[in-house]
Amino acid sequence: MVLVIYVLCAIASLVCAVLLWRGYRASGARLLHWSALCFLGLFLNNLLLVVDTHVVARVDLALYRMLPALIGALLLVYGLVWDTE
């Protein structure tokens, strides 16, 4: 049951990233670009969580799992703070 929840979270993050990217391409709003990159990082985080907990259970991938989420959040902060028009 936990695997299903992890996979659904990964799918939801990917769907959000795709929809935000499509919105960026249609409107050109830069905030949508940074938000799509953030959700892409969250998708990679969730994907690595599935790999960490169910594929390679003997190796702890916690550090590698958190890096995409951190990078995505930092990209969003950069877009919110410094990329103003």
CORVENSUL-V161202 format. One record per pair of residues at least 12 apart in sequence whose C-alpha atoms are under 6 Angstrom apart, sorted by the first residue. I is the first residue (numbers start at 1). J is the second residue. Records with the same first field share a line. If there is no record, write none. Layout:
I: J, J
//
This chain:
10: 43, 46, 47
13: 39, 43
14: 43
17: 36, 39, 40
20: 32, 36
21: 36
34: 76, 79
35: 76
37: 72
38: 72, 73, 76
41: 68, 69, 72
42: 69
45: 65, 68, 69
48: 65
//
